Amino acid sequence: MDGLALAPGGRLWIEGDSTLHRWRAEAKRFETRLQASGPVVDLVAAVRSGGVRGVEVDVPVAALVSGDADLDEKLRDTLKAARHPVIAFRLDSYEVLPTALDLRARGTLAVAGATGPVTLEIRAAPEGPDLRLTGTCALSMRSFGVTPPKLMLGVLRVAD
C-alpha cells in the first residue's frame, strides 16, 4: 500500500458527551495507506473510476490528546490501549454519490479489541489532483464492547 500524505490542516478526532461537558480528543498522529489498481497520479480520477481498492487508517490510542491529562488517561484505560493500542479502519467498498464527489464508504472499525461494520458519509472536495475529505460517523461505545466510564462515584457519566 502506498502512503497518503495528510495535507496541512488535516485533522482526525473523536468526541463525546458527559453529564459535565462535551469532550474531544484529537489524534496527534495517525497513519493512512491506500491501495489502488495502478499508480495514482490523480487521486480524484482514481476515486471516480473505482481505482481505489483499499484504504487503511491506523490511529494509536496513545496519540489521542484532549489537553486534559486525567481525561487522556481515562480514555486510554476505557479503550483498553494496553492490550489494543491502535484504532483501525479498513475500507471494504465505496460508492461515489450522484451529488458532486460525495462518497459512501463501508468498512470495518476495530476499537478496544472489537471489530464492527461502519458506514461513513464523506464530502470529498477536489483540490487539484488531491482530495479534501470531511466526514463523521456516530458510534456507540457499547457496540465495540466499551463500557462508558463513570467517575466521582457515578456523578460524572460519559454518554454511550
Helices and strands as residue ranges (DSSP letters): E 2-3, E 13-16, E 23-27, E 31-36, H 43-48, E 52-60, G 61-63, E 64-65, H 69-78, E 86-96, E 103-111, E 114-127, E 130-136, G 141-144, E 150-151, G 152-154, E 156-157
